[in-house]
């Protein structure tokens, strides 16, 4: 695929439309993912093949990065799972393949065949129940990717996300416009963690409201300027 949208975002999950599990996937994770989505990916001795609607999209050759240095930037790719997103062309929610790439000091996730493009994320996206919104974020600022702020994407406008400076990890969607999150703010010894609800207000703008606003935790958080 020649067209690529690169999105600076943040999170982690075995994606089926909601919950996030904070872990970097290993061979066991891929084995479960391949078994769960046999029509989306297949691992051969030489490469990982991914598909959509029976069509082969791409092949990732198997490489050994054990003895590579930062100058080589060797990249290993594994099948991570699938994300359920709304397809405007079919008016249906469909499963899209997601792969995980690990470089020397970086990683990202790719959704394939989304509007004929490969979409890259700094971490795993979580889809709303209707598949029309993607959320991503860590509960602390992530040192490896440099990201952390909760970010929302409308799948029809991927290049115009709503970005929060505060780091929050998506936990569970209550509905298409309400997401439970775990966030953090810096304190004297590290971070203060708290639970909050990210939801759209009457003007359909996203905001984050902590369950309890104590200490240096604000009563409400709004997106960065320009969002």
C-alpha positions as CSV (number, residue, x, y, z in Angstrom):
1,X,0.0,0.0,0.0
2,X,1.4,3.3,-1.1
3,X,-0.8,5.7,1.0
4,X,0.0,6.0,4.7
5,X,-1.4,8.3,7.4
6,X,0.9,8.6,10.4
7,X,-1.0,9.5,13.6
8,X,0.8,10.4,16.8
9,X,-1.3,8.6,19.3
10,X,-1.2,6.3,22.3
11,X,-2.6,3.1,24.1
12,X,-2.5,-0.8,24.2
13,X,-5.1,-3.6,23.7
14,X,-6.2,-6.9,22.3
15,X,-8.6,-5.0,20.2
16,X,-12.2,-6.2,19.7
17,X,-13.8,-2.8,20.3
18,X,-13.1,-1.8,23.9
19,X,-10.9,-3.0,26.8
20,X,-7.2,-2.3,26.9
21,X,-4.6,-4.7,28.3
22,X,-1.2,-2.9,28.9
23,X,1.4,-5.3,27.5
24,X,3.7,-5.5,24.6
25,X,2.6,-8.6,22.6
26,X,4.8,-11.7,22.4
27,X,4.6,-14.9,20.3
28,X,1.9,-16.4,22.5
29,X,-0.2,-13.3,22.0
30,X,0.2,-13.6,18.2
31,X,-0.8,-17.3,18.3
32,X,-4.0,-16.4,20.0
33,X,-4.7,-13.5,17.6
34,X,-4.1,-15.7,14.6
35,X,-6.4,-18.4,15.9
36,X,-9.1,-15.8,16.6
37,X,-8.9,-14.1,13.2
38,X,-7.9,-16.7,10.6
39,X,-9.4,-14.7,7.7
40,X,-7.3,-11.7,8.6
41,X,-3.8,-13.1,9.0
42,X,-1.6,-16.1,8.5
43,X,2.0,-16.8,9.6
44,X,4.3,-18.9,7.4
45,X,7.9,-19.9,8.0
46,X,9.1,-16.9,6.0
47,X,6.5,-14.1,6.6
48,X,3.3,-12.8,8.2
49,X,0.5,-12.3,5.7
50,X,-2.5,-10.1,6.4
51,X,-5.8,-10.0,4.5
52,X,-9.1,-8.1,4.2
53,X,-12.2,-9.5,2.5
54,X,-10.1,-12.4,1.2
55,X,-7.5,-10.2,-0.5
56,X,-3.9,-10.3,0.5
57,X,-2.8,-6.8,1.7
58,X,0.8,-7.2,2.6
59,X,3.5,-9.6,3.6
60,X,6.0,-8.9,6.4
61,X,9.2,-11.0,6.1
62,X,10.4,-12.7,9.2
63,X,13.6,-11.1,10.6
64,X,16.0,-11.8,13.5
65,X,16.8,-8.6,15.4
66,X,18.5,-10.1,18.4
67,X,21.9,-8.8,17.5
68,X,21.0,-5.6,15.8
69,X,22.0,-2.1,17.0
70,X,20.3,1.2,17.0
71,X,22.0,2.1,13.7
72,X,20.4,-0.9,12.0
73,X,16.9,-0.2,13.4
74,X,15.8,-3.7,12.7
75,X,12.0,-4.1,12.8
76,X,10.0,-7.2,13.8
77,X,6.3,-7.4,12.9
78,X,3.6,-9.5,14.6
79,X,-0.2,-9.9,14.1
80,X,-1.8,-8.1,17.0
81,X,-5.5,-8.7,16.4
82,X,-8.4,-6.9,14.9
83,X,-10.3,-3.6,15.5
84,X,-14.0,-3.4,14.8
85,X,-14.7,-0.2,12.8
86,X,-17.6,1.2,10.9
87,X,-17.2,1.0,7.1
88,X,-19.1,3.9,5.4
89,X,-19.1,2.1,2.1
90,X,-20.9,-0.9,3.4
91,X,-22.7,0.8,6.4
92,X,-21.5,-2.2,8.5
93,X,-19.0,-2.7,11.4
94,X,-16.1,-4.7,10.0
95,X,-13.0,-6.3,11.5
96,X,-9.7,-4.7,10.3
97,X,-6.3,-6.3,10.8
98,X,-3.9,-4.7,13.2
99,X,-0.1,-5.4,13.3
100,X,2.5,-4.5,15.9
101,X,6.0,-3.2,14.8
102,X,8.9,-3.2,17.2
103,X,12.1,-1.3,16.4
104,X,15.3,-0.8,18.4
105,X,13.8,1.9,20.7
106,X,10.3,2.4,19.3
107,X,7.1,0.6,18.5
108,X,3.8,1.3,16.7
109,X,0.5,-0.3,15.6
110,X,-0.9,-0.3,12.1
111,X,-4.6,-0.7,11.0
112,X,-4.6,-2.0,7.5
113,X,-7.2,-1.4,4.7
114,X,-8.9,1.5,6.5
115,X,-10.2,3.7,3.7
116,X,-7.6,2.1,1.4
117,X,-4.8,3.2,3.6
118,X,-2.5,2.0,6.3
119,X,-2.9,4.0,9.5
120,X,-0.1,4.1,12.0
121,X,-0.5,4.6,15.8
122,X,2.1,5.0,18.5
123,X,0.0,2.5,20.4
124,X,-3.2,0.5,20.2
125,X,-6.5,2.1,19.3
126,X,-9.8,1.3,21.1
127,X,-13.0,1.5,19.1
128,X,-16.4,2.8,20.3
129,X,-19.3,0.4,20.1
130,X,-20.5,1.8,16.8
131,X,-17.0,1.7,15.4
132,X,-17.0,5.4,14.4
133,X,-14.6,6.7,17.1
134,X,-11.1,5.6,18.0
135,X,-9.5,6.5,21.3
136,X,-6.0,6.0,22.4
137,X,-3.8,7.0,25.4
138,X,-1.4,5.9,28.2
139,X,-2.1,6.5,31.9
140,X,1.3,8.1,32.1
141,X,3.6,9.9,29.7
142,X,5.3,7.2,27.7
143,X,9.1,7.5,27.4
144,X,9.5,5.2,24.5
145,X,7.1,6.8,22.1
146,X,7.1,10.3,23.7
147,X,3.3,10.2,23.9
148,X,0.7,10.1,26.6
149,X,-2.3,12.4,26.0
150,X,-5.7,10.9,25.5
151,X,-6.7,11.3,21.8
152,X,-10.0,10.8,20.0
153,X,-10.4,10.2,16.2
154,X,-13.5,10.3,14.1
155,X,-12.8,7.6,11.4
156,X,-14.2,10.0,8.8
157,X,-11.7,12.7,9.8
158,X,-8.5,10.9,11.0
159,X,-6.2,13.8,10.3
160,X,-8.2,16.1,12.7
161,X,-8.1,14.4,16.1
162,X,-9.1,15.8,19.5
163,X,-6.0,15.7,21.7
164,X,-5.7,16.1,25.5
165,X,-2.4,17.0,27.1
166,X,-3.3,14.9,30.2
167,X,-2.3,11.2,29.8
168,X,-5.2,8.8,30.1
169,X,-5.6,5.2,29.2
170,X,-8.9,4.0,27.7
171,X,-10.6,1.4,29.9
172,X,-14.2,0.7,28.8
173,X,-16.8,2.4,26.5
174,X,-20.2,3.0,28.2
175,X,-21.7,4.1,24.9
176,X,-20.5,5.8,21.7
177,X,-19.8,9.1,23.4
178,X,-18.7,8.0,26.9
179,X,-15.4,6.3,27.8
180,X,-14.1,5.3,31.2
181,X,-10.4,6.2,31.5
182,X,-7.5,6.0,34.0
183,X,-5.4,9.2,34.1
184,X,-2.4,10.6,36.0
185,X,-0.9,14.0,37.0
186,X,2.6,14.6,38.3
187,X,3.2,14.9,42.0
188,X,6.2,15.4,44.2
189,X,7.3,11.7,44.1
190,X,5.9,10.6,40.7
191,X,2.3,10.5,39.6
192,X,-1.2,10.7,41.1
193,X,-3.5,8.2,39.4
194,X,-7.2,8.6,39.2
195,X,-10.3,7.3,37.3
196,X,-12.4,9.7,35.1
197,X,-15.0,9.8,32.4
198,X,-14.3,11.2,29.0
199,X,-17.6,12.2,27.3
200,X,-19.1,14.6,24.8
201,X,-20.9,17.6,26.1
202,X,-24.1,19.3,24.7
203,X,-21.9,20.8,22.0
204,X,-20.5,17.4,21.1
205,X,-17.1,18.4,22.4
206,X,-15.0,15.9,24.4
207,X,-14.0,16.7,28.0
208,X,-12.6,14.6,30.9
209,X,-14.3,14.7,34.3
210,X,-12.4,12.9,37.2
211,X,-14.4,10.8,39.6
212,X,-12.9,12.7,42.5
213,X,-11.1,16.1,42.1
214,X,-8.7,16.1,45.0
215,X,-5.2,17.6,45.5
216,X,-3.8,18.8,42.2
217,X,-6.5,17.0,40.1
218,X,-8.7,19.4,38.3
219,X,-12.5,19.2,38.2
220,X,-12.5,19.0,34.4
221,X,-10.0,18.7,31.6
222,X,-10.5,20.1,28.1
223,X,-8.6,19.4,24.9
224,X,-5.4,21.2,23.9
225,X,-5.9,24.6,22.2
226,X,-6.9,24.3,18.6
227,X,-8.9,21.1,19.2
